[in-house]
Structures are given as structure tokens and as C-alpha cells.
Amino acid sequence: MRGRTGFVIGVLSILVVASCASPDPYFGKTDPPSSLVLRVGLGAEPVSLDPHTAPGAPEEQIILNLFEGLTEYDPITLEPVAGVAERWEADSRATRFRFFLRPTARWSNGRPVTASDFVYSWRRALAPETASPTASLLYYIKNAEGYNTGKVRIRDRRTGRFLTDQYGGDLLVKPDDLRPERLQIIRELVQATEGIPFEIAERKENGGSVTVTLRNSLSGAVLTRGSGEPLVVAAEDVGRLEFYRVLVHRLERTSWEAVAVQADDVGVRALDEQTLEVETHYPTAFFVKLTMTLPYRPVPIEAVTRWGRDWTRPEHIVTNGPFTLAGWKPGQAVELRRSPTYWDAGRVRLERAIYYTTEDYTTLVNLYKSGEVDALTSGLLPPYAIRMLKTKRDYQTGPYLLSYYLLVNVTRPPLSDRRVRQALDMALDKEQICRRVLGAGQQPLTSLTPSDFGGSYPRPRGPSYDPRRARELMAEAGYPDGRGVRLRYLFNSGLLHTQIAEAVQAQWQRVFPAISVELVNQSWQVYLSSLQLRDYDVAKRSWSADYNDPLSFLETMLSTNANNQSGWASSEYDRLIWRGNTEPDPARRMQLLARAEQILLADQPIIPIYASVSTLLVKPYVRGWTANLLDRHPLRFVSLESEPRMARAHR
């Protein structure tokens, strides 16, 4: 089947969605398949099928069917439903959770899925050598961040107790901050700014680092070190000043020692084979929602230990979800087969599922039209075809928690100047991009979060389209008409991304005639590598929520988050996010998160473009595959209608 698909792709790629004016109510063939095999257009080639190293949405569509978490997504509401865990409970402070695992859960090799599997898996996801891009989703667990980032805890030698931060959690410190010469600078910064208003007197950039000199806002006197020399510190140190005050004050009163955070310190333990207990760093009322996400899914210790990085190859992989991996032909397809050992296998209707992997979206649409594909995941429909496809009954759309934006590399001049970043944002007519380029109902976006989450979130707004002010800001920064500004705009392959990049390039050149914008198109895997290396000036970025909450977007810009490849860091932003997460009152929590987002929008390490909508094509005989807020489609709930019933429906 996969070989035939390769041939089909080669032939159909030249057809380009023909017969657009067809009067048929559906787009293309609607004959139900003769077997219980679902064929899905996925888009990009997966980078990994390891739940702990997979970087994005293409991988997640497959992984959530291979590996089952403690909880799973309800296919319609997306609220947590029972997975490996039959039930769960939390204490009154939402800091301790217990999950009770079903005794019938099995790996595909027949071994029971136990609480120890989750302990091993979560520690593996956090291990620095795993380099998981989603490890920060586990940071709500006690000591998880410290273990993942190599921080240390501070212990009082006399009492044996660990010192706490301003929120009551363990005081986690970078080992470098405790070096004597480094600690001396921190002490002098804290002492010089104690109780006085101050401001930046001078700012210097050297490559990617920025240092500042401070002065008293009232007297104008430059702040000095104990030696009398001007106090020069890294700009990020000023942002971490509140944390440093706590650190210095705690250390002054203590005979202390640094203690490295180990895997055993992470707050997850197996009480017995079927009971998993989790202790969170702070109260985390939404913790159960997190257990649906990728880094919380278990991996098989026997396969990982034996095969290392090759453990996800079809001949080695062991899974615990409703499907197992039957084959993977790079550049063509990934094939899943129903797992006979899955605890609920009797209610899984599909025998197999095939995900076609090509970034040629026109080819995927033609495969769908010809009946070679039964469903397309969201975002694959070429913008030029949307107007026609919207008239068809198999076109599905609805709200989708996805933001499309540009990530700005703030470590490179001239983008290290906030005025340049703001000018580039204000020069974009996002309404025009949504209307003329996209055309599926996407909405212009001025924030990172794409929704107000049912009115519960007071979403702040960033700058609006204002070309006159954009020119002023660019000139104030020393680049009139964009003269001297040369940008590399990075994006991954796909017609949609290409068209948006060309539209952005044209709009910037219209407002700033002297600007130079080079468009750099890379495959998904190369693009991800370039992001990691920060080899770009501005980069296309889209982020879909892992769970229905603004935090799912905002945490990606935390200074410690692996997905923040902009070089931007704000301790105030980090502080407000963590304060929000410790706030038990839902309304106050949302206000704190909104204040954090306001800081992000003011500093502009991102340039929002649009809030998305889901755009799917699904054959009428496919059941259980519907548009939803997170574009998650667990195959456990999907089935194919039989041919006789379809015939009745068409009469």
C-alpha cells in the first residue's frame, strides 16, 4: 500500500485540485473503503515518535494513538477522560495527586503497565541528556525543573532543611550564581539598589550579550560597586533582581551548602504497582489536564534501555496505546495497526491507520479528492482552494486554539532594539493577510494567546496596524525607511507558509522601501534545527494548545522553556506566570497571566499574525473525526461506516 501511494503522489501532484466548479455536494469520491483502514493526510514527516523528544503537531497526531497517558483527550470536549488511570484524586491544596491505574493496562509485549513505568518515564523526560523539547510541561512537579535544568537546592547545614523561595517552594539556583566572584556581583547589585528608585544609565551590546550601568532615578548618581567603580551588570540580572534579593537575604542568615537535584528528588513515586503519587511544586489545580500531554506519556523501559535511540523503529517499538507501529517509510507514510493487548481493544473499530507524510499540500488534497485519503488534519488545505471547499459537505471548520506568529531573534542587531521589533509588527496589515491570503475565517492577532477562553481570560492587545508610527519607530532606531535592515525570514515548507512569508515580505517592503528580507524555506526537520541553533532573524512559528488554557501558550515564552528560541527572557514575565500558577482563585489567576502577556507584548519578541480556525476535509463515511479546539483526533473513537449505510444516507 505504501509503495502504491508513492506512485500516486508522483502522478497527482500535477492535477492541482481540478474540477473546482463541480456541483457534487462532496469533494471527490465518497465510496467507503472495503476494509477498516483509515487513511489520513498528515503533512510534515515526523521527526520522532518518541513522546519525550517529539517536537510538534505532526508527531503528536500519531503518538497519542501509540502511547496512552494516565488520562486521554475526550474527542469532543477535550477534557481529560480515563486512560491508563481509572480514577484520580487530589488533596485540598492541589499539591498532591494520586492516580489509580487499571490492572488490565498492557504494553504491546504483554507486560502490565505499572506506576513504576510512569516514574521511570517522567524522570527520563526530565533527564538533561534526553533534551526533551516539552520537558517544561513537567515543571509543575516538585523538583522537576531543578533536575531538568541542572539547578541546585540550598540546604541549611544546621537544620538540614532546604531554603525556600518567595512562593514557598524550594530555592533553586544555577550553580554559576554561587561562584564567589559571581555571588559578589549579585550581592553588590542587591545592596546598591536596595530601597532606591533606579533606571538604566547606559546600555551596551556585545554580540548576543547586553550589559547595563544603573543610576539613581532621583539624584542621577551612577550606582557603584563597593570598590567605587561603576556597577556594570548583565541586563538579565536586573530582570532577576527580585529573585536575587531573596537569594542574598536567605544566604546571609544561613550556613548553607548547595545540593544538586537528582532524579530521585522529582516528586513522583509508585506507592504500589497500580498507584502513582505526584507532588507538585506549587498548588496546581489544573494538573490532571497536563497528564494528557506528550511528556507525561509512558515509554517502555525494556525497549529504551536495549535499543537506545532506535527504540521507536517498527521492529523494536513497544507501545501501550490502542495501536502499535506497523511500518514507517520515510517521506511516504507511517502505518499503525490495532493493538490486541490494549485494555479496550474490543471497542477500537479501526484495524489499521495510515498517515501520509508529504509537505506538498496540493498532493494531499488531490489524494483526498481521488479517494486515496479519507481525512486531512487541520491546516493542510491550500488557501486558494478554501473558497470552493467551503461549499462542500465534507469541509469542517470551527474554533482552533492555534496562534500563527513570527518569533524574533532578539540577540541580533537590529532586532535587539525593541523599536525595530515594534515597527515590524505595526507595518503588517494582518486583516489583509487573513482576508486575501488565508480566507478560511482566521482572525488578525495582536497577542500570543488566540482566544479569551470563553470570556474567562482578559486577553491584552498588542500594537495595531499603524504604518506611519512604524516608520517613525524605525527611523528613531537609526534605520530610516528600513535602510541597513537585512532580515532572514525562516519558515518550513508548505504552500500556506510560503504565501504568508511572501505577503509579510511585500508589506514590510511597502512600508520600509530600503529593507531587505530574504525568505528561507527549509524542510520541517531542518527548520527545527535552525530554530534550535537560533540561525534566523525572524522565523515562522505556530503553536497549538496542549490543553484548553492560556498557559499552554504563555509558558512557551518562559526563560526556561526549550521552545523559546528567541533569546528573550524576562524575570518579571516568569514571576507573574508562576504567581498565576500558584493562585487558587481562577479569576485572579487569569489576571496574573494577562499581566504577564502584557509584558511580552510590550517587549515584542514575537510578532502575532493570526488566530487560526480548523480546516478539515473528512469523508462522510468517517465517524468520530470532528473539528475541535485542539485538533486532536484519537483514533480510539474513530470508525468507518459500512457501504450499505452510506448508500441510504445518500438517497
Secondary structure by P-SEA (a helix, b strand, c coil): caaaaaaaaaccccccccccccccccccccccccccbbbbbcccccccccccccccaaaaaccccccccccccccccccccccccccccccccccbbbbbbbccccccccccccaaaaaaaaaaaaccccccccccccccccaaaaaaabbbbbbcccccbbbbcccccccccccccccaaaaaaaaaaaaaaccccccccbbbbcccccccccccccccccccccccccccccaaaaaaaaaaaaaaaaaaacbbbbbbbcccccccccccccbbbbbbccccccccccccccccccccaaaaaacccccccccbbbbcccccccccccccbbbbcccccccccccccccbbbbbbccaaaaaaaaaaaccccccccccccccaaaaaaaccccccccccbbbbbbbcccccccccaaaaaaaaaacaaaaaaccccccbbbbbcccccccccccccccccccccaaaaaaaaaaacccccccbbbbbbbcccaaaaaaaaaaaaaaaaacccbbbbbbbbcaaaaaaaaaaccccbbbbbbbbcccccccccccccccccccccccccaaaaaaaaaaaacccaaaaaaaaaaaaaaaaaaccccccbbbbbbbbbcccccccccccccccccccbbbbcaaaaaaaac
